[in-house]
Amino acid sequence: MRKRNPSLIGIVARRIIAFSLLAMILQIGVVFADYWFDDDELSVLMLQEETETLSRAIAIHDGLVTFKPGTELRERYLDRDGRPGAIYVRVRTTSGSVLFSNCTSDCAAHFLPLEVNPPSFWMRQIEPGKPFSVAGGQSFERNGVTVLVELAVIKDPNGFMYSVLLREMFDSMIVPMTLMFCLVIGATIWSIRNALKPVAMAVRAADAIDPRDGNARLPSARMPQEVERLVAAVNRLLARVADLIQSQKVFSSSIAHEIRTPVSIAKMELSRIDDPRARNAERDLDALTHILEQLTSLARADAVDPEAYRRASLSLIGADVAEATAPFVFDHGKSIEFVDHGTTPVTVIPALVENMLRNLIENAVKHNPEGTRIVVTCGPGPLVSVEDNGKGLVDLPEHNEDLGYVKRSGELGLGLKIVHRIAELHKAKIAIDTAPDKGTKIAVDFAASL
């Protein structure tokens, strides 16, 4: 099973995703390095975030300010469980009243003196390097009361620095770049779909091209330049193919007409010779003339003008063909009958339908013994059929890609080829019912031509 080619949207989308992810990784690396090597900035962000978290425990009841850390805050800041490093918390008012402190006299040096009016934020480094050892504080206002939350972190035992770093990376990089990534992918897919709409129109136009129309071309309006060049090349190819087909039609038609005259002259000369071999030669020339006529009919079928279609009655066409071929049928010892069950008017090329019925009748005459009865039936509806009670099609032609329809004996089945070609031009369906010694019935349904 042949693997389907990938779509342009899929190719572009995959590449955009790959390069966007690479850009995100590189940008994240740059931002990470920028924060990682800037200890002062990272320390400020860490203290701001942690003091803000602690401020959630500040409450005012009846004008009284309190600080009551819950279980979560105690586990985060106060319960050490033997971990290395230290975390000291002190909460006080601007007047110096301490609301909460887990700091003894040995760590008081890390904080501002109580008599100092605290600023909105302060920070100082206790020890350089990582993990951080810093102290600082931030003021918060609750119902008109300013409260200073101070925090001293020694050797960052809880990994506050990494938490801040990840949060900054997420807020500053991952969220905005993800939004941008989604917008870029959506805009790209939308742009490609709109750019390929003319290409889809060209595909539909290519499927609808009538091979008989030598002027059929693919539209190139609003095409992207790269695709427009391809469409222009295809249109040039269509023009060359149209010229080639036209030349082939002219050749097929001309050669049949050119050969017919010398063949007729040869038959006249042979008729004057009283010899059995001359009669054999006449029969061979008759067969050659029949083939030439079929070639001419096939060339005419391929050279149909689309404007030649018109409304016609299958009953009238069938009656005319049966009447016109009756002498030929009788001369070969067969009989012909026309039956009309009533037909529906159809849009056809009458001359080609006549040619098709004539070929079916001639095949029935040629391939059956004397005494064969041939019935041409029209209707009911858009149906027409030619039936005989002869020996059946024991040598039914098979389709060959190079030669068209070839009989099992090796001869060209031009008659059936002409019938199929005319049916194809009218989008008609052919049904063949045959059996040895039980005759053959070939029915053509013109329902698509109503």
C-alpha positions in Angstrom: 0.0 0.0 0.0 1.4 3.4 -1.0 2.1 5.7 1.8 0.3 9.0 1.6 2.4 12.1 1.1 2.4 14.5 4.1 0.3 17.7 3.9 1.9 21.1 3.6 0.1 22.2 6.8 1.5 19.1 8.6 5.1 19.8 7.4 5.0 23.5 8.3 3.3 22.9 11.6 5.8 20.2 12.7 8.7 22.5 11.8 7.2 25.5 13.6 6.7 23.3 16.7 10.2 22.0 16.6 11.8 25.4 16.2 9.5 27.1 18.7 10.3 24.5 21.3 14.0 25.0 20.5 13.6 28.7 20.9 11.7 28.3 24.2 14.5 26.0 25.6 17.2 28.5 24.5 15.3 31.5 25.9 14.5 29.6 29.2 18.2 28.9 29.5 19.1 32.5 28.9 16.6 33.8 31.5 17.7 31.1 34.0 21.3 32.1 33.7 20.4 35.7 34.0 18.6 35.1 37.3 21.0 32.5 38.6 24.0 34.7 38.4 22.2 37.8 39.8 22.2 37.0 43.5 20.9 40.4 44.6 17.9 40.3 42.3 17.0 36.8 43.2 17.4 37.5 46.9 15.0 40.5 46.6 12.4 38.4 44.8 12.8 35.6 47.3 12.3 38.0 50.4 9.4 39.8 48.7 7.6 36.5 48.0 8.2 34.9 51.4 7.3 38.0 53.5 4.1 38.4 51.4 3.3 34.7 52.2 3.8 35.4 55.9 1.6 38.5 55.8 -1.4 36.3 55.2 -1.3 35.4 59.0 -1.8 39.1 60.0 -5.2 39.8 61.4 -7.0 42.7 63.1 -9.8 42.1 65.5 -11.4 45.0 67.4 -8.5 47.2 66.5 -6.0 44.7 67.9 -3.3 43.5 65.5 -2.3 39.8 65.8 -0.1 37.4 63.9 -1.2 33.8 64.1 0.5 31.4 61.6 -1.4 28.4 60.7 -0.2 24.8 60.3 1.0 25.4 56.7 3.1 28.5 57.6 4.5 26.8 60.7 5.6 23.8 58.6 7.1 26.1 56.0 9.0 28.6 58.3 9.1 27.5 61.9 9.2 23.7 62.2 12.8 22.7 61.5 12.8 18.9 62.1 16.6 18.8 62.3 17.2 20.3 58.9 20.4 22.3 58.4 20.3 26.1 58.2 17.9 28.4 60.0 14.8 30.5 59.4 13.9 33.4 61.7 10.7 35.3 61.6 9.7 38.5 63.3 6.5 40.5 62.9 6.2 44.0 64.5 4.4 47.3 64.2 6.0 50.5 63.2 6.0 51.6 66.9 8.3 48.7 67.7 5.7 46.3 69.3 6.6 42.7 68.5 3.6 40.6 67.4 5.6 37.4 66.8 9.2 36.3 66.9 11.0 33.0 66.9 14.3 34.8 67.1 16.4 34.9 70.3 19.0 37.5 71.3 21.7 35.7 69.2 19.8 36.3 65.9 18.4 39.8 66.7 21.3 41.3 64.9 19.9 40.1 61.6 16.9 42.4 61.9 16.5 46.2 62.2 16.5 47.7 65.7 13.0 48.0 67.2 13.4 51.8 67.6 14.0 52.3 63.9 11.1 53.4 61.8 11.1 50.6 59.2 11.1 51.3 55.4 8.6 49.7 53.0 11.3 47.1 52.1 14.9 46.4 53.2 17.3 43.6 52.5 20.9 42.8 53.4 23.2 39.9 52.7 24.4 37.8 55.7 26.8 35.6 53.8 27.7 35.6 50.1 27.1 32.7 47.8 24.5 29.9 47.5 22.5 28.7 49.2 21.4 32.2 50.2 21.9 33.6 53.7 20.0 36.9 53.7 17.7 39.0 55.9 15.1 41.5 55.0 11.6 42.8 55.6 8.6 44.3 54.0 5.8 46.6 55.3 2.1 45.7 54.9 -0.9 47.8 55.7 -3.9 46.2 57.3 -6.9 48.5 58.0 -4.7 51.6 58.3 -2.2 49.8 60.5 1.4 49.2 59.1 3.0 45.9 60.0 6.6 45.0 59.2 7.3 41.3 58.4 11.0 40.5 58.8 12.6 37.2 57.6 16.2 35.9 58.0 17.2 32.9 56.0 20.4 31.1 56.8 21.7 28.7 54.1 18.1 28.5 52.6 17.1 25.2 54.2 13.7 25.1 52.5 15.0 25.9 49.0 13.1 29.3 48.8 15.5 30.4 46.0 14.5 27.5 43.7 10.8 28.1 44.3 11.2 31.7 43.4 13.4 30.8 40.4 10.8 28.4 39.0 8.0 30.8 39.6 9.8 33.6 37.7 10.6 31.3 34.9 7.0 30.2 34.6 5.5 33.7 34.9 8.1 35.4 32.7 8.7 32.8 30.0 6.6 29.7 29.9 3.1 31.3 30.0 3.8 34.1 27.5 5.8 31.9 25.1 3.1 29.2 25.2 0.5 31.8 24.3 2.7 33.1 21.5 3.4 29.6 20.3 -0.3 28.7 20.1 -1.0 32.0 18.3 1.8 31.4 15.8 0.7 27.8 15.1 -2.9 28.9 14.7 -2.0 31.9 12.4 0.3 29.7 10.3 -2.3 27.0 9.8 -5.0 29.6 9.0 -2.6 31.4 6.6 -1.6 28.1 4.8 -5.3 27.0 4.5 -6.2 30.4 2.9 -3.2 30.3 0.6 -4.1 26.8 -0.5 -7.7 27.5 -1.3 -6.9 28.5 -4.9 -4.9 25.2 -5.1 -8.0 23.2 -4.0 -10.0 25.1 -6.7 -7.4 24.1 -9.3 -7.6 20.5 -8.2 -11.4 20.6 -8.7 -10.9 22.3 -12.0 -8.4 19.6 -13.1 -10.9 16.8 -12.1 -13.6 18.6 -14.2 -11.5 19.0 -17.3 -13.1 17.5 -20.4 -10.4 15.8 -22.4 -12.2 16.7 -25.6 -11.9 20.4 -24.7 -8.5 21.5 -26.1 -8.8 25.0 -24.5 -9.3 23.6 -20.9 -6.7 25.2 -18.5 -6.2 25.3 -14.8 -7.0 28.7 -13.1 -4.1 30.6 -11.6 -5.8 33.5 -10.0 -4.8 34.3 -6.4 -2.2 31.5 -6.5 1.0 31.8 -4.5 3.9 32.5 -6.8 5.6 29.1 -6.2 2.3 27.2 -7.0 1.5 29.6 -9.9 4.6 28.5 -11.7 3.6 24.9 -11.3 0.1 25.6 -12.6 1.6 27.5 -15.6 3.8 24.5 -16.4 0.7 22.2 -16.2 -1.2 24.5 -18.5 1.6 24.5 -21.0 1.6 20.7 -20.8 -2.2 20.6 -21.4 -1.7 22.8 -24.4 0.9 20.4 -25.8 -1.3 17.4 -25.1 -4.2 19.1 -26.8 -2.1 19.7 -29.9 -0.9 16.1 -29.8 -4.5 14.7 -29.5 -5.7 17.0 -32.3 -2.9 15.8 -34.5 -3.7 12.2 -33.7 -7.4 12.8 -34.5 -6.5 14.4 -37.8 -4.1 11.5 -38.6 -6.7 8.8 -37.8 -9.4 10.5 -39.8 -7.2 11.4 -42.7 -5.5 8.0 -43.1 -8.9 6.3 -43.2 -10.1 8.5 -46.0 -6.8 8.3 -47.9 -6.7 4.5 -47.9 -10.4 4.1 -48.8 -10.0 5.3 -52.4 -7.1 2.9 -53.4 -8.9 0.1 -51.7 -12.0 0.7 -53.7 -9.9 0.8 -56.9 -8.3 -2.5 -56.0 -11.7 -4.1 -55.4 -12.9 -2.9 -58.9 -9.8 -4.4 -60.5 -10.3 -7.7 -58.6 -13.9 -7.9 -59.6 -12.8 -8.3 -63.2 -10.6 -11.3 -62.4 -12.4 -14.7 -62.5 -10.3 -16.6 -60.0 -11.0 -17.9 -56.4 -7.9 -16.2 -55.2 -9.4 -12.8 -56.3 -12.5 -13.5 -54.3 -10.4 -14.2 -51.2 -8.6 -10.9 -51.8 -11.9 -9.1 -52.1 -13.0 -10.5 -48.7 -9.7 -9.3 -47.2 -10.2 -5.9 -48.7 -13.8 -5.8 -47.3 -12.4 -6.6 -43.8 -9.8 -3.8 -44.3 -12.5 -1.4 -45.4 -14.6 -2.3 -42.3 -11.6 -1.6 -40.0 -11.0 1.7 -41.7 -14.6 2.7 -41.2 -14.3 1.8 -37.5 -11.1 3.8 -37.2 -12.9 6.8 -38.8 -15.8 6.4 -36.4 -13.5 6.2 -33.4 -11.7 9.3 -34.6 -15.0 11.2 -34.9 -16.0 10.1 -31.4 -12.8 11.5 -30.0 -13.3 14.8 -31.9 -16.7 15.6 -30.5 -17.7 19.2 -29.9 -19.3 19.6 -26.5 -21.9 21.9 -28.1 -23.1 19.1 -30.3 -25.3 17.6 -27.5 -29.0 18.1 -27.9 -32.3 16.6 -26.8 -33.4 13.6 -28.9 -35.6 10.5 -28.9 -33.9 7.1 -28.6 -37.0 5.5 -30.2 -36.6 7.6 -33.4 -32.8 7.0 -33.5 -33.3 3.2 -33.0 -36.0 3.1 -35.7 -33.8 4.9 -38.2 -30.8 2.7 -37.6 -32.9 -0.5 -37.8 -34.3 0.7 -41.1 -31.0 1.8 -42.5 -29.2 -1.5 -41.7 -32.0 -3.8 -42.7 -30.6 -4.4 -46.2 -27.2 -5.2 -44.9 -28.7 -7.7 -42.4 -30.9 -9.4 -45.0 -28.0 -9.7 -47.4 -26.1 -11.7 -44.8 -29.0 -14.1 -44.2 -30.2 -12.6 -40.9 -33.4 -10.9 -39.8 -33.9 -7.7 -37.9 -36.8 -6.5 -35.8 -37.4 -3.1 -34.1 -39.4 -3.0 -30.8 -40.4 0.3 -29.1 -41.5 0.3 -25.4 -41.4 4.1 -25.2 -38.4 6.1 -24.3 -37.6 9.3 -22.4 -36.0 12.2 -24.3 -32.3 12.3 -23.5 -29.4 14.8 -24.1 -27.1 13.0 -26.6 -25.2 13.4 -29.9 -27.6 11.6 -32.2 -25.0 10.8 -34.8 -22.8 9.0 -32.2 -25.8 7.0 -30.8 -26.7 6.0 -34.4 -23.0 4.9 -34.9 -23.1 2.9 -31.6 -26.3 1.0 -32.6 -24.9 0.4 -36.1 -21.8 -1.2 -34.7 -23.8 -3.4 -32.3 -25.9 -4.6 -35.2 -22.9 -5.1 -37.5 -21.2 -7.2 -34.8 -24.3 -9.3 -34.4 -24.4 -9.9 -38.1 -20.7 -10.6 -38.4 -20.3 -13.0 -35.5 -23.5 -15.2 -35.9 -24.6 -17.8 -38.5 -27.3 -17.4 -41.1 -30.9 -17.4 -39.7 -29.9 -15.4 -36.6 -32.7 -13.1 -35.4 -31.6 -9.6 -34.3 -33.9 -7.4 -32.2 -33.4 -3.7 -31.6 -35.3 -2.6 -28.5 -35.9 1.0 -27.3 -37.3 1.6 -23.8 -38.8 1.5 -21.4 -37.2 4.7 -20.3 -33.7 5.8 -21.4 -32.7 2.3 -22.5 -31.7 0.8 -25.8 -30.5 -2.7 -26.6 -29.4 -5.0 -29.4 -30.2 -8.7 -28.9 -29.6 -11.8 -31.0 -30.3 -15.5 -30.6 -26.9 -16.5 -32.1 -24.0 -18.4 -30.8 -23.0 -15.9 -28.1 -19.8 -13.9 -27.6 -17.3 -16.7 -27.2 -14.5 -14.3 -28.0 -15.4 -11.3 -25.8 -12.8 -8.6 -26.0 -10.7 -7.8 -23.0 -9.2 -4.4 -22.1 -5.5 -3.8 -22.8 -3.8 -0.6 -21.6 -1.8 -0.2 -24.8 -4.2 -1.5 -27.5 -7.6 -0.8 -26.1 -10.0 -3.8 -26.5 -8.3 -6.9 -27.8 -10.1 -10.2 -28.5 -8.7 -13.4 -27.0 -7.8 -14.4 -30.6 -5.5 -11.4 -30.8 -7.7 -9.3 -33.1 -8.6 -5.7 -32.2 -12.2 -5.3 -30.9 -12.7 -1.9 -32.5 -16.5 -2.3 -32.7 -16.9 -2.7 -28.9 -14.2 0.0 -28.4 -16.3 2.4 -30.3 -19.5 1.4 -28.4 -17.7 1.9 -25.0 -16.2 5.2 -26.1 -19.6 6.6 -27.2 -21.2 5.4 -24.0 -18.4 7.0 -22.0 -19.1 10.3 -23.7 -22.7 10.1 -22.6 -21.9 8.7 -19.2 -24.1 5.7 -20.2 -23.8 2.3 -18.6 -23.3 -0.8 -20.8 -24.6 -4.3 -19.7 -23.5 -7.4 -21.7 -25.5 -10.6 -21.2 -24.2 -13.5 -23.3 -24.0 -17.3 -23.1 -22.8 -20.0 -25.6 -25.5 -20.9 -28.1 -28.0 -18.7 -26.3 -27.3 -15.4 -27.9 -26.1 -12.0 -26.7 -27.9 -9.0 -25.4 -26.1 -5.6 -25.1 -28.1 -2.9 -23.3 -27.1 0.7 -22.9 -28.7 2.9 -20.2 -28.7 6.6 -20.9 -30.1 7.5 -17.4 -27.3 10.0 -16.8 -28.3 11.9 -20.0 -31.8 12.7 -18.9 
